[in-house]
C-alpha cells in the first residue's frame, strides 16, 4: 500500500493524473452529461487526492476547492449563465491543483504539462464526440461568409467605365452623381471643382476612383 502511494505521488504520475482529470472535464463539457468524462475524471481525482491526502501533502480545504470548481462547471452545463460559472469553476480547479502540486513555479510547470497532454489527447478524439450546449457556446462554428448572405460591402465593380458629374469639390475625395445616384468617390489626386464631368476608372474595395472625362483617353 505504501509503495503504491509512493508511486502515485511521483511528479510524472501526478502530472498524468492531472492530465486525466483535465481530459475528463473537457470530455464532459463536449458531450454534455453522457457520464464518460465524469467517470474518467472522478477515478483520476480519487487516486490523486487520496494519495496526496494520505501522504499529508494536501488539506481538506484544497479538496473542497477542487470539488467546488467541479460543481460550478456542472451547474453551468445545466443552467445558462453565459459562461460565468464555468469561468469560476475553471479558476477554482486550477487554484486547487496548483496548491496540491506544491504552490510554486514547479507546480505551474507540472500543471501546464498536464494541460498540454490533455489538450493533445482531446484534440485526437474531439471529432468523435457529440457536442453539448455549453460546448456550442464556447466554440463559434458559424462564419459570416458571402454564401450565407454576409458581405462587408456591396460589390461596386459595375461602376467602372460609368460617367457622372462631380456634386461636391473633390480634394481629392467628395461626391459624384453616377447613374443618377450619389457615390463617394476620390480623384486620382487632382482637385476637381463641382460640375466636372468624370468617369470611373477603378474600384478598389470601398474606394471609387474617378478621372476628369476629357482626360480618360489620354492614359
C-alpha angles and dihedrals in degrees: 000000000000090000092052092050091048091052092049091052093057111117094241092049092047090052090051092050092049089049090053091050092051091045090052091053092049092048092049093049090049096047098035107221105341089129100231093104092045093052093046093047096044094052092050092044093050092052093044100045094035094054092043092050094048089053090049092242097124137038131222087253091065091047091049092050091051095052091043086059091049089050092052092052091047092052090048090058090054102037124041109237099154090257095299096124091042090056093048091047093051091050092051092048094051092045093052093046093050090051092047091050093054105282094250139099092281089055090056089049092052090047092050090049091051091047092052091048092049092047092050093051092043091052089056095054103030095097091057095054127084118242125247128210092256092050091051089053092050096046120055108217102167120086129198097238130162089241088064093047100265117131129168092216136355113266110261103175089111088072092070109113094016119133127223147149129259110249097183128025113276109226075178096297126056143106131302131185107237122173088351093302130104111245129185105238141169128214123227088262104290122113111251120192125221113284096029114144110237140177127213108244101172144008115208107180105293091349116099111192120203136183132199107275098236090053098053094092096048099071 
